[in-house]
Structures are given as structure tokens and as C-alpha cells.
Amino acid sequence: MNTPESLRQVVGASGSTFVVHWFRRDLRLEDNASLYHALGSGHMVLCVFLYDPNILGRLEDRDDARVDFIHRQTTRLQSELRVLNSALWAYHADPVAFFQALSELPGFQGVYANRDYEPQARERDRKVYDVLVDKGFFFKAFKDQVLFEKSEVVKADETPYTVFTPYMKRWKQKRAEGDIPYFDVPSRAGALFSEGMGHLPSLESMGFVPSPLEFPPSDLDLNVVRGYAQYRDLPSLRGTTRLSVHLRFGTVSLRQLVRSAEIHSENWLNELIWREFYMMILYHYPYSVERSFKPAYDAIQWETNEAHFEAWCSGKTGYPLVDAGMRELNATGFMHNRVRMVVASFLTKHLLIDWRWGERYFARKLLDFELSSNVGGWQWAASSGCDAAPYFRVFNPELQQQRFDPQWEYIRRWVPEWNTPYYPKPIVDHRFARERVLARFKQALDSIPNPQP
């Protein structure tokens, strides 16, 4: 592609050497590692965001809430940068082609960005790196969306942990060995590129429209954090922070959340560590996106009942807690974490439908979709992942409801026809489903030498 003319004119007129801070999953100015280092590079800093057509082109819905969310955040970034006498230059462009063209401008030195650990993102970054380095420029990447990355938390033999509890203990031990850094971006704001008004494409120009969904605020409610251990499993209450979408897109600083968790809630801190655990599992074992972490589980003969899958997707299984969860997801882009485990177990164990079907549906619908956590959670429910529930653990949806929604508050909110003639009968009997899945899993595992249960 050609460099946009407005950007070419602005850069050319400045006569300055410059570097790019490439916003990706770090849509904030505060405590941003890459942006901080770019501002200390000795060059002017041009702030760029790219709506990648390679990603957007795979989305099925024109009103995809995540695209709308990102667009709102880049609009906010534009306003915040203008207060600092700078601007955001956002384009709908292939990253490799964009940076290849940008590198031809006078004064260009290289790119700063925060690391992404997903397989496709790593492949994209490798291509951009190769293009820049081949032309004599640099691509510097930094740790920002996790506290510990890659092989910073590993076993004594330098291999990755695949069980959460020892990973968590080592994570906390390592955390105690040093302070959490804070990257004071405003102190270096004078290095921001001040020429030009920036650029931001409209949703419509990229083929999207605004989403009807509401987005949770980015403020951390400390009352929720303090009560997290007591209320986190009750879907009828506001017992969780609802910050997952902000963590996903980096509109909040993970480092600041860890500091708060250490003060107010060990249980919530453990959830933040689970997120890093799954992210590092995906980093070290990228095959787990498409295949079972435990290879033996790829021998399972799944059912392919489209009618059952559609009933699950639409919240019409005849199991009220499952249906409430799916309807909440479809209506809001959110599902309570306890209910996520129940609906995932129901699809894989009661309906015996491949976990990948459910993972892809969640990937389409969840506002806070994060590949590592989504794959990790689904494989946990299907018993095929690292440190997963054993295959003979089959959630009973009725017992789960009695324990976590005993007054039927959550169910009445999302399944108003429950307990009326209009509510469907269960599409599968619990006892039959449990016996079937145990036999099917046992048959598959017995066919594999030395399988992991």
C-alpha cells in the first residue's frame, strides 16, 4: 500500500527523526510499557493503530461488539492525545504493507510495540520484523499485558508448568522477588509527534456498524474485589469486576490490577494468575488452539447433532441454568464465569459435542473473548486440557442451580417462561448423558497406550 498522503505530508514537513508506537492490545496511555520506552528513544513518537483486515475479514457479524468497542477506545485515545498536543493515526490496513510503506518516509527509525502471545499475532509480528530489519530498521517489543511472560515462570528444569497450582506458587514467589514497574508516560509526553490532526476511519468505512450491546466501565470497584471470594460464584449478583474486556484490549493496566488484588483479594489475584497461566500455555503449546492439549482426547468420537447444538446456542435445552447462561451471552456478550463452566460441561459431556464447536461460538459472541482463556476454559470443561477436570467429572446442571442460584433469580431474569408450558422439555436425560459420556471417553482412552485421564 502507499503511505496515506496526509501522514506523508505531516512527517515530511516535520524534518524530525521518528519512531512508531503501534497500539494493539494496549489501548491506553497510562502505564504503557512500549509507549514509555518509545518516548525515551530520543526520537519523536508517532502513535499508530491498525484495524487489520486479516482479522476483521474473519468476523461474521457487521455489528460485532468488539470492533465497536475498539473503535470507541481509539476515539478516546485520539481525544487524550490531542490534549497532549498529539494525535492518533489509525488506518484500516494490513500491518506488513503499512509498515513497509511507512519505512520509506524520511526520518523513520523503527517500531515499538507491546508483545502479543497468540500464534497468529506472533506470525504477524515476525513478518513485520523481517520487513523492517531487512531494510535496516528495528522492531522492539515489550512485556505489558502480563506480569510474567514466556519462560519467566518455569520449573527447575526450565520446562513450562502445565499444572496451575505449582505455576501459581512460583508466580507468587517470583513476584515477591521484585517490585512491579510503573511506566510514567506523561513525564515523557513532550516526545509525542505534535504535527497533524491524526486519522480515524469510521466503522462504516470498514464494513461495520455500531453494536447495540452495552460495555462495562473500566473503573475497578473495590467493593466487588473485597467481596470476590464470597460472591464470585453467584450469577444473580454483581460479584465479579467485569474488567475482562478491558484486560483483553489493554484499556486498563494489568500491573495496577495486580497491586489492587494483592491488597484486597487473594482469590481475585489467583484469577489474574489463571489468565497468565493459560496465556503461557498457548505460547508454549500453540497446537492447543485446534487440538487437544492431551492428544489422547482427540480419539473421542463426538456427536454431530446440529439440532442439539442449535438448542444449546439459543438457550433452549430444557436445563434452566444452561439456557439462562446462553441467553445472557447472546443478549449481552457476557456470561458469568461459573455459568460458563456449566454450559461448557453440558455441551461436551451431556450433548457429547466437540469442545471446538463451543469454543468457536464463544469466540463469536464473547465481548471479552481472549483466545488463550477461551481455549483453556473449553479444554478444561472437556477434560482434554492441561490441569483439566477429570473426564468422569460431569456437572449436574440441576445441582449447580441449587447451589449457585437457589432462589432462581438469575434463571427468572433470563428464562422468563421457565416453569410454564412454554418452556421446552430437556433435550437429553442427565443420567443417560452421564453414562454415555463416561463410556465414550473410556472407550477412547482405552484405545490409546498410557493416556492421561
C-alpha positions in Angstrom: 0.0 0.0 0.0 1.0 3.6 -0.3 1.5 5.7 2.8 -1.6 7.9 3.3 -0.9 11.3 1.8 -1.9 13.2 4.9 0.6 11.3 7.0 3.3 11.6 4.4 2.9 15.4 4.3 3.0 15.7 8.1 6.1 13.5 8.6 7.9 15.2 5.7 7.2 18.7 7.0 8.4 17.9 10.5 12.0 17.2 9.5 12.4 15.0 12.6 13.5 11.5 13.1 10.7 9.5 14.5 9.6 6.1 15.8 6.2 4.5 15.8 4.4 3.2 18.9 2.0 0.6 17.5 -1.1 0.3 19.7 -2.5 -3.2 19.7 -3.8 -4.8 22.9 -2.7 -1.8 25.0 -5.3 0.8 24.2 -4.3 3.3 27.0 -1.7 6.0 27.6 -1.3 5.3 31.3 1.4 2.8 32.4 2.1 1.6 28.9 5.4 -0.1 28.6 6.1 0.2 24.9 4.9 3.8 24.7 7.1 4.8 27.6 10.2 3.3 26.1 9.4 4.8 22.7 9.1 8.2 24.3 12.5 7.8 25.8 14.1 6.7 22.5 15.5 10.2 21.6 13.1 10.4 18.6 9.7 11.8 18.1 6.9 9.3 18.6 4.1 8.7 16.1 1.1 6.8 17.6 -0.5 4.3 15.2 -3.3 1.8 15.4 -4.2 -0.6 12.6 -7.6 -2.2 12.0 -6.2 -5.4 10.5 -8.3 -6.6 7.6 -6.9 -10.1 8.1 -8.7 -10.2 11.5 -11.8 -8.1 10.6 -12.4 -10.2 7.5 -13.0 -13.3 9.5 -15.7 -11.8 11.7 -19.3 -12.9 10.9 -21.3 -10.0 12.3 -21.4 -6.4 10.9 -22.3 -5.3 14.4 -19.5 -7.2 16.1 -19.3 -5.6 19.5 -15.6 -5.9 19.8 -14.9 -3.8 16.7 -17.3 -1.2 18.1 -15.5 -1.3 21.5 -12.1 -0.9 19.8 -13.4 2.0 17.8 -14.7 3.7 20.9 -11.4 3.2 22.6 -9.3 4.6 19.6 -11.7 7.6 19.6 -11.0 8.1 23.3 -7.2 7.7 22.6 -7.5 10.4 19.9 -9.1 12.8 22.4 -6.5 12.1 25.1 -3.6 12.5 22.6 -5.0 15.8 21.4 -5.0 17.1 25.0 -1.2 16.4 24.8 -0.9 18.3 21.5 -0.6 15.0 19.6 -2.8 12.6 17.6 -3.6 9.0 16.8 -3.1 7.8 13.2 -5.5 4.9 12.8 -6.0 3.0 9.5 -7.8 0.0 8.1 -4.6 -1.6 6.7 -2.5 -4.7 6.5 0.3 -4.3 9.0 3.1 -5.6 6.8 2.1 -3.5 3.9 1.6 -0.4 6.1 5.0 -0.6 7.8 6.7 -1.4 4.6 5.3 1.8 3.1 5.9 3.9 6.3 9.5 2.8 6.4 10.1 4.7 3.1 9.3 8.1 4.8 12.3 10.3 5.7 13.3 10.2 9.4 11.7 6.8 10.1 13.8 4.7 12.6 11.6 1.8 13.7 8.6 0.4 15.6 7.8 -0.1 19.3 5.0 -2.4 20.4 3.9 -4.5 23.3 4.1 -8.2 22.8 1.2 -10.4 21.9 1.4 -14.2 22.6 -1.3 -15.6 20.3 0.0 -17.7 17.4 -1.4 -15.6 14.6 -0.2 -12.4 16.3 3.3 -13.8 16.6 3.3 -14.7 13.0 2.2 -11.2 12.0 4.9 -9.6 14.2 7.5 -11.9 12.7 6.6 -10.7 9.2 6.7 -7.0 10.2 10.0 -7.6 12.0 11.5 -9.2 8.9 10.4 -6.4 6.6 11.8 -3.7 8.9 15.1 -5.4 9.8 15.7 -6.3 6.1 15.6 -2.5 5.4 17.8 -1.6 8.3 15.1 -0.6 10.8 14.1 -2.1 14.1 11.1 -3.6 15.8 11.3 -3.5 19.6 8.7 -5.4 21.7 7.9 -5.2 25.4 6.1 -7.0 28.1 2.8 -5.3 29.0 -0.3 -7.4 29.2 1.1 -9.9 31.7 3.4 -9.7 34.7 5.5 -12.7 33.7 5.9 -13.9 30.1 7.4 -16.7 28.1 9.8 -18.7 30.3 9.9 -16.3 33.2 7.8 -18.8 35.3 9.0 -22.3 34.6 10.0 -25.4 36.5 13.5 -26.1 37.8 14.4 -28.0 34.6 13.3 -24.9 32.5 10.2 -26.6 31.1 6.8 -24.9 31.3 4.3 -25.7 34.1 1.2 -27.5 32.9 -0.5 -27.6 36.3 -1.8 -24.4 37.7 -1.1 -24.7 41.4 2.7 -25.1 41.2 2.7 -22.4 38.5 0.7 -20.1 40.8 3.1 -20.7 43.7 6.2 -20.0 41.6 4.5 -16.9 40.1 3.9 -15.5 43.6 7.4 -16.4 44.7 8.8 -14.6 41.7 6.5 -11.6 42.2 7.9 -11.3 45.8 11.4 -11.0 44.5 10.9 -7.6 42.9 8.7 -4.5 42.6 6.1 -4.1 39.9 7.2 -1.4 37.5 5.2 1.7 36.7 5.7 3.4 33.3 5.1 7.1 33.7 4.1 8.1 30.2 3.1 11.7 31.0 6.6 12.5 32.2 7.8 11.9 28.6 4.8 13.3 26.7 7.0 16.0 25.1 8.3 13.5 22.7 4.9 12.8 21.1 4.6 13.8 17.5 2.8 17.1 17.5 2.2 17.8 13.8 -1.2 16.9 12.2 -4.6 16.1 13.5 -4.4 12.4 13.1 -6.8 10.0 11.4 -9.6 7.6 12.4 -11.7 5.6 10.0 -15.4 5.2 10.5 -16.9 1.9 11.4 -19.0 2.0 8.2 -15.9 2.5 6.0 -14.6 -0.8 7.4 -17.9 -2.6 6.8 -19.2 -2.5 10.4 -22.0 -0.7 12.3 -22.4 0.2 16.0 -23.3 -2.6 18.3 -26.4 -2.5 20.5 -24.5 -4.0 23.4 -23.5 -2.1 26.5 -19.9 -2.0 27.6 -18.9 -2.3 31.2 -16.9 0.7 32.7 -13.2 0.4 33.2 -13.3 1.5 36.8 -12.2 -1.0 39.4 -14.9 -1.4 42.1 -13.0 -2.2 45.2 -16.2 -3.3 47.0 -16.6 -6.1 44.4 -12.9 -7.1 44.8 -13.2 -7.3 48.6 -16.3 -9.4 48.3 -15.0 -11.5 45.4 -14.3 -14.7 47.4 -17.8 -14.6 48.9 -19.9 -13.7 45.9 -18.0 -14.6 42.7 -19.9 -17.8 42.1 -23.4 -16.3 42.3 -24.6 -15.2 38.8 -27.6 -13.3 40.1 -25.2 -10.8 41.9 -22.6 -8.3 40.7 -19.9 -10.4 42.3 -17.2 -10.1 39.6 -15.3 -7.0 38.3 -16.4 -7.2 34.7 -13.0 -6.0 33.7 -12.2 -8.9 31.4 -12.9 -7.0 28.2 -10.7 -4.1 29.4 -7.9 -6.6 30.2 -8.4 -8.1 26.8 -7.8 -4.9 24.9 -5.5 -3.3 27.4 -7.6 -0.3 28.4 -6.5 -1.0 32.0 -3.1 -1.8 33.3 -2.6 -5.4 34.4 0.1 -4.2 36.7 -2.2 -1.9 38.6 -4.9 -4.6 38.9 -2.3 -7.0 40.4 -1.3 -4.3 43.0 -5.0 -3.9 44.0 -5.6 -7.7 44.1 -2.6 -8.2 46.4 -4.1 -5.7 48.9 -7.8 -6.6 48.7 -8.4 -10.2 47.4 -6.1 -13.3 47.1 -8.9 -15.1 45.2 -9.1 -12.4 42.6 -5.3 -12.4 42.3 -5.5 -16.1 41.6 -7.9 -15.4 38.7 -5.4 -13.0 37.2 -2.7 -15.6 37.5 -5.0 -18.2 35.8 -5.2 -15.8 32.9 -1.4 -15.6 32.6 -1.2 -19.4 33.0 -3.4 -20.0 30.0 -1.6 -17.3 28.0 1.7 -19.0 28.6 0.2 -22.5 27.9 -0.9 -21.1 24.5 2.6 -19.6 23.9 4.4 -22.8 24.6 1.8 -25.2 23.1 0.2 -23.3 20.2 -1.2 -26.5 18.7 -3.8 -26.5 21.5 -5.8 -23.9 19.6 -7.0 -26.7 17.3 -6.0 -29.9 19.0 -6.4 -31.3 22.5 -3.6 -30.5 24.9 -3.8 -34.2 25.9 -3.5 -35.9 22.5 -5.4 -39.0 23.6 -8.6 -36.9 23.8 -8.5 -36.4 20.1 -9.6 -40.0 19.8 -13.0 -39.3 21.2 -15.9 -39.9 18.8 -18.0 -36.7 19.2 -21.7 -36.4 18.3 -22.6 -34.1 15.4 -26.2 -33.4 16.3 -26.9 -30.0 14.7 -30.3 -29.7 16.4 -28.8 -30.2 19.8 -26.1 -27.6 19.1 -28.7 -25.1 17.9 -30.8 -25.7 21.1 -27.6 -25.1 23.1 -26.7 -21.9 21.2 -30.2 -20.4 21.5 -30.8 -21.4 25.2 -33.5 -23.9 24.6 -32.1 -27.1 26.1 -34.7 -27.5 28.8 -32.0 -27.1 31.5 -32.7 -23.6 33.0 -29.2 -22.7 34.2 -27.7 -23.7 30.9 -30.4 -21.7 29.0 -30.0 -18.7 31.2 -26.3 -18.6 30.5 -26.6 -18.9 26.8 -29.3 -16.2 26.6 -27.3 -13.9 28.7 -24.4 -14.4 26.3 -26.5 -13.8 23.2 -28.1 -10.7 24.6 -25.1 -9.0 26.3 -21.8 -10.6 25.1 -21.1 -11.6 28.7 -21.6 -14.8 30.7 -20.9 -15.3 34.4 -17.8 -17.5 34.8 -19.5 -20.2 37.0 -22.2 -20.5 34.3 -19.6 -20.7 31.6 -18.2 -23.8 33.2 -21.8 -25.3 33.4 -22.7 -24.6 29.8 -19.3 -25.8 28.5 -19.6 -29.0 30.5 -23.2 -29.5 29.3 -22.2 -29.2 25.6 -19.2 -31.5 25.9 -20.4 -34.0 28.4 -24.2 -34.1 28.2 -24.5 -33.5 24.4 -21.1 -35.0 23.6 -20.4 -32.2 21.1 -16.8 -31.3 20.3 -15.4 -28.6 22.5 -14.2 -26.8 19.4 -17.8 -26.1 18.4 -18.5 -24.3 21.6 -15.1 -22.5 21.7 -15.9 -21.0 18.3 -19.3 -20.0 19.3 -17.9 -18.2 22.4 -15.3 -16.7 20.2 -18.0 -15.1 18.1 -20.2 -13.9 20.9 -18.0 -13.0 23.9 -17.1 -9.4 24.2 -14.1 -10.4 26.4 -13.0 -13.2 24.0 -9.4 -14.0 24.7 -8.1 -16.9 22.7 -5.9 -18.4 25.5 -8.5 -18.3 28.2 -11.3 -19.4 25.8 -9.3 -22.5 24.6 -8.1 -23.2 28.1 -11.5 -23.0 29.6 -13.2 -25.2 27.0 -10.5 -27.8 27.2 -10.8 -27.7 31.0 -14.5 -28.5 30.7 -13.9 -31.2 28.1 -11.1 -32.7 30.2 -8.7 -32.5 27.3 -6.6 -29.6 28.5 -3.8 -29.1 30.9 -4.8 -29.4 34.6 -8.4 -30.1 33.4 -11.3 -31.6 35.3 -11.1 -35.4 35.1 -13.3 -36.8 32.4 -15.6 -38.6 34.9 -16.5 -35.2 36.4 -19.8 -34.3 34.9 -21.6 -31.2 36.2 -25.2 -31.8 37.1 -26.9 -28.6 36.0 -29.8 -29.0 38.5 -27.3 -29.4 41.4 -25.3 -26.4 40.1 -28.5 -24.4 40.1 -29.5 -25.4 43.6 -26.1 -24.4 44.8 -25.4 -21.2 42.9 -28.9 -19.8 42.0 -31.1 -21.3 44.8 -33.8 -18.6 44.6 -33.9 -18.9 40.8 -33.2 -15.2 40.5 -30.7 -15.5 37.6 -32.8 -18.0 35.8 -36.0 -15.9 36.1 -34.1 -12.9 34.7 -33.1 -14.7 31.5 -35.7 -17.5 31.1 -39.0 -15.8 31.9 -41.0 -18.8 30.5 -39.3 -21.2 32.9 -41.9 -23.3 34.8 -44.6 -22.6 32.3 -45.9 -24.9 29.5 -43.9 -22.8 27.0 -40.6 -23.9 28.4 -39.0 -26.9 26.5 -38.5 -30.3 27.9 -34.9 -31.4 28.5 -33.3 -32.4 25.2 -31.3 -35.1 26.9 -31.7 -37.1 30.1 -29.0 -36.4 32.7 -28.5 -40.0 33.8 -28.3 -41.2 30.2 -25.9 -38.4 29.2 -23.6 -39.2 32.1 -23.4 -42.9 31.4 -22.9 -42.2 27.7 -20.1 -39.8 28.1 -18.2 -42.0 30.6 -18.5 -45.0 28.3 -17.4 -42.9 25.2 -14.4 -41.3 26.9 -13.3 -44.6 28.5 -13.5 -46.3 25.1 -11.4 -43.6 23.5 -8.8 -43.6 26.3 -8.6 -47.4 26.4 -7.6 -47.4 22.8 -4.5 -45.2 23.5 -1.4 -46.6 25.3 -0.7 -44.8 28.6 -3.3 -42.0 28.2 -3.6 -39.2 30.7 -7.0 -39.4 32.4 
